[in-house]
Amino acid sequence: MKQKKYLLPESEIPTHYFNIQAVMPNKPLPFLNPATKQPLTPEDFYPVFVEECARQELNQTDEWIPIPEPVREQYAFYRCTPLVRAYELEQALGTPAHIYFKNESVSPAGSHKLNSALAQAYYAKKEGITNITTETGAGQWGGALSYAAKKFGLDCAVYMVKVSYNQKPYRRSIMQTFGAAITASPSMSTRAGKDILTRNPNDQGSLGCAISEAMELALTTPNCKYTLGSVLNHVCMHQTVIGLEAEKQMAMTGEYPDIVIGCFGGGSNFSGIAFPFLRHNIKDGKKTRFIAAEPASCPKLTRGKFEYDFADEAGMTPLLPMFTLGHTFKPATIHAGGLRYHGAGVILSQLMKDGYVEAIDLEQTETFKAGILFAQTEGIIPAPESCHAIAATIREALKCKESGEQKTILFNLSGHGFVDMSAYDQYISGELQDYKLTDAELAKYIQSADVLNQ
Ligand SMILES: *Cc1c(COP(=O)(O)O)cnc(C)c1O
């Protein structure tokens, strides 16, 4: 056998999300109101967020949260996703390690993001919401949310950073195909957008501005809520369906992972594959290593600082206790768009601080080289983000080759790269360069968070 898939029937789709907050030895610190520095309650989030999501966000007591049946029914369109033993990749590396990957690229949106989009759209519908909105940079979250909204009969409005709107037309077409209304941001449809365009009619937009526009729409439109596709605790919790399935599938192989790896943007796919296994480290004394793979151009876990910071560039959100590079951080324009975020999820940050999780940062040429080897051996072109997980896996597999140890490595393939081929083009033609941030550059950005903690 050159490759082996471990499949679970639809009936094995998880019935509950795993809420790691309930079992964490040190609970995450509270979110703070930036003006009063007082801890926030779920009610504080209700004007902007779906209420059930706000409650899940701060739930530190219930270990298992039931997955609503209509959400499980939608999961059945692509779940359970396959767990695959990557024999040909192992062979190409000449490693004694056993490499497994969980394939989340098979979802209708092409990535893991749909796992949370479907839950968020369902909870919104159930609360009588008619419209949901969000911002999108690279377009993956926007695509997942557009599809989920359509499935649950909601109208979806996506503010897409203008430069991406023009440069990534296919992601825009995907969202439009699923029926969403896409607005290039800044736009004249909000006060935030108008203010910027009045000052500079050629402004190309930023994620910060798109967030402001989406939040303004949610606050000024009846029955409209704002949604996020990463970072927040409830989003990471929805993604635990990945690891819960993988746990059963690993049992079918007769092995248990020594190492679990995921790429790291805001933390949702990494949390999804890692937390269900991590609970056995916390509760049963297992010694699995968990490695978050982030880009060297945006190294919040390896070189950032644990402190309170805003979750957005504009400083409109509450203060979150997390590893951050400073909310004014401007990453180099690399192509792994989904990993270009200045902070890490609150839960993950606490676990990292407590030593349960490790992180490495990788240069992008190494990640594309890894992605191409994976495509040629396993037959799936990975998303540039997922290439970071593959590169980290290859590093560990080569260490096994050196030491002769036969470790079991599991990584999450968060998505496919079919809509990212221009990034592959650039790599193949030798146009992509590595970019190492200097300590001086980092120190400048981190100050924007430091001042909030004085
Ligand atoms: C958005 C995205 C990521 C990064 O986000 P996380 O929340 O860190 O998972 C990774 N891979 C793919 C394919 C994505 O679309």
PDBQT file of the ligand as one rigid body, heavy atoms in Angstrom, charges set to zero:
ROOT
HETATM    1  C1  LIG A 501      -7.200  30.877   7.770  1.00  0.00    +0.000 C 
HETATM    2  C2  LIG A 501      -6.349  29.695   7.515  1.00  0.00    +0.000 A 
HETATM    3  C3  LIG A 501      -5.294  29.335   8.370  1.00  0.00    +0.000 A 
HETATM    4  C4  LIG A 501      -4.896  30.133   9.580  1.00  0.00    +0.000 C 
HETATM    5  O1  LIG A 501      -5.856  30.344  10.547  1.00  0.00    +0.000 OA
HETATM    6  P1  LIG A 501      -5.885  29.570  11.955  1.00  0.00    +0.000 P 
HETATM    7  O2  LIG A 501      -6.987  30.214  12.672  1.00  0.00    +0.000 OA
HETATM    8  O3  LIG A 501      -4.551  29.778  12.620  1.00  0.00    +0.000 OA
HETATM    9  O4  LIG A 501      -6.133  28.151  11.663  1.00  0.00    +0.000 OA
HETATM   10  C5  LIG A 501      -4.572  28.194   8.089  1.00  0.00    +0.000 A 
HETATM   11  N1  LIG A 501      -4.825  27.448   6.997  1.00  0.00    +0.000 NA
HETATM   12  C6  LIG A 501      -5.831  27.755   6.141  1.00  0.00    +0.000 A 
HETATM   13  C7  LIG A 501      -6.061  26.889   4.962  1.00  0.00    +0.000 C 
HETATM   14  C8  LIG A 501      -6.620  28.882   6.378  1.00  0.00    +0.000 A 
HETATM   15  O5  LIG A 501      -7.615  29.196   5.529  1.00  0.00    +0.000 OA
ENDROOT
TORSDOF 0
